[in-house]
């Protein structure tokens, strides 16, 4: 997209190349316009007073001492996180990607927020930006997240060769439905989708006597082992009550 103007749009080019290297085409294609808006000066800001994400990323380099490779990786991951929140790409399970690249999760979250705000402001201020960079219904986002997390769980169980995994998956799906998922008014509608799916997986495995440890479930959903303790205290008794 930007190779004809490599010098002017060097950062955007680098992010595109990073995405092409690491992610499926559906993510890259959806990101091109957002990168054009956020990481080049070719789309005039008009009445938008927010700082362009490109300059915020540059500040991360100059103030925090992060190198170019790190900044490009954060830019790529944060952009896809923002697009996922707009439901413009398949739900992006970003924590594992960030961890594999050595990125600080807080950096990704912080810059995702910058990118989302800037895209929303530009969308509202410009008639010629046709992609809908706008908030989506929470129920739609939750349903997409739960489905993606469930498919990720399936792949992980297959990779780990967990015994009776189809039985486990069937019961996890049924237990989520009994909890009113996907939904915002269910028994655990306030829990994040990843936390909820992790707790349901662990509780169901224990109920069925399937040998999968808390450490393994935490790894699948990109939590620390200790990070499972509080959600289990909050939710496990409710999940068990819906057996």
N, C-alpha and C positions, 0 to 999 in steps of 0.2 A: 504493500500500500504506500509506503513512504520511501521506497528505495530510489525513486527518481529525484528525491530532494534529500539525499542522505545527510548532508552537512547540517541543514536547517533543522531536521527532525531526527537527529541522532538518537536521542533518548527514546522516542517512540519506536524507532527501528529496533533498538536493542530489546525493548519489551516484547515487541512482536516476535523477534527471533527466539527469545526465551520461551514464549508461549508455544510457538511452533515446535520447539524441541521437547517440551514437557507435557503438552495437553492435546486432547483430541480436537479435530478441526472445528467441531460445533462451538467449542469455547473460543477458539481463535477468531472465527468469523464474527461471532457476536461482539467481540471486544474491539474490533477495528474502529468503529465509529467513536466509542467511548475513549479510546486512546487518542484519537484525532482531536477530540474536544479537550481532553484533560492534559495531554502531554505535548501539544504543539500550540503555537500562537496563531494558527491559520483560521480558527473560528473565533471571531471577535467576541469579547465578553459582553459588549453592549452595556446594559444597565446592571449587570451582575458585578457585585462588589467583592465577592469572595476571592481569595487567593487561588490561582490555578494550582491543581495538585502537583504539576511539574515542579513548581517553585517550592512547594512544601517538601517534596522529596529531596530537592537540592539542599534545603536547610538541614534535613536529617544527615546528609553527608557532611556538611560544613560544621554543624554544631555538635553532632553526636559521634563523629569520627567513623561513620560507616563507609565502606568502600563502594565503588561503582557496581560491582557484582551483587553486593547485598541490596543496594538501592533498587537495582533493576528487578531483582527477585521479589522484593517487597511490593514494588509497583505492579508486577504481574499478578501476584497472589491477591493483593488488595483490590485490584480492578475486577477480578473474577468473583471475589466475595461480594462486591457491590452489585454486580450483574446478577448474581444468584439471589440476592435480596430483592431485586426487581423481578425475579422469575424470568429473566431473559436468557438464562442458560440452565441446563440441568443442575439440580441442587449440588453445590460445590462443598464437598467435605474437605475443608481446607487445613485442618489442624495437622493431619499427617503429612501433607505437602510442606507446610511451614516447618515442621520439625525436621523433615528429611533435608531441607535446604539450610538448616541452621538459623532460621529466622526467629526473632522474638515475637511471640504471639501478640503481645501488646502493640508492637509496631504495625502488624497487619491490621489489627482492629482499629487502631487510631487512623491509619491512612485509608482504610475502607470507608470510615465515616466522612473523611474529607472528600473522597471521590463521590460518594453518594450525594452529599450536600451540593457539590458543584454541579454534578449532572442534573440533579433535580432543578436547581436554579437556572441552568442554561436551557433546559427543556421548557420551562415556564416563560423564559424571556425571548425565545427564538422560535418563530413559526416554521422555520426550515429544518428544525431537528425533529424528525418524524418518529424516531424510536421513543417509546413511552418510558422515560426515566421518572417513574412515579411510584409511590408506595402502593403495594399490592395488599389485598385482604390477608389478614394474618392466618385465616383458616387455609387459604390456598398455599401459603408458604409452609405452614405446618404439615399439611398433607404431602407436599413435595419432599420436605425434609424427612419425614417418617418413611416414605417409600424408598428414598435413596439410602437411608441408613439401614433399612431392612435388607436391601440388595447387597449393601456392603457387608453386612453380617453374614449373609449367605456365602459370599465369596470367601470371607475369612474362615468360616467353619469348614468349607471345602478344602482350602489351602492347608489348614491345620489338621485335616482328616479327623475331625471330631466324630466319634461314634454317635449314632442315632440322631444325626444332625437334622434330617428331614422331620423327625418327630418333634425336635426342639423348635425348629422354625415354625411348624404348624401351630404349636401351642403358644409361641410368642405372638404370632399374628392374632390368634383367637383371644389371647389375654389383652392385647392392646384394644381390640374391638370391644371387649367387655368393659374396659375402662372408658369407653366413649370416644376412642381415637379413630380417625383424626377429629379433634374437636377442641374448642376453647372452653367449654363448660363441663367437660368430663371431670372425673374424680381427681385427675392429676393434670388438668389443662394448663396449670401455671408452670409445670416443669418443662425445661428445654427438651426438644425431641431427642437429642443424643443422650442426655442424662436418663430420660424415661426409658428409652429402648435398652440402654445398658442395664438398668435396674431390672426391667422385665426379663431380660435374657438371663441374668444371674439367678433371679428368684425361680424362674421356670426350670432352669437347669437343676437347681437344688431340689425342687419339688419332684422332678422326674428321676432324680438320681443319676443325672448325666455328669460325667467327670470333666467339668470345665471350671477352672478356678477364677476367683475374683481378679487375680493378676492378669489372666488371659483376657477376660471380658474388658478390663480397663485398657489393655493394650489395643484391643479391637476398636474401641471407641476413642482412643487417644486421650485417656485420662491417666494420671498417676494412680497407683494402687490406693493410696490414701485418699485420693479424690473421689473414690466410690463410697467412702464411709458415710458422709453426711447425707447423700441421696438415698442410701440404703436405709438409714434411720428414718428419713422422712417418708419414704414411699413403700418400702418392702411389705409392711403390714397391709397396706391398701391393695397392693398387687396380689398378695396371697388371698385376700378376702374375695377376690373376683375369680378364683379358681373354679 
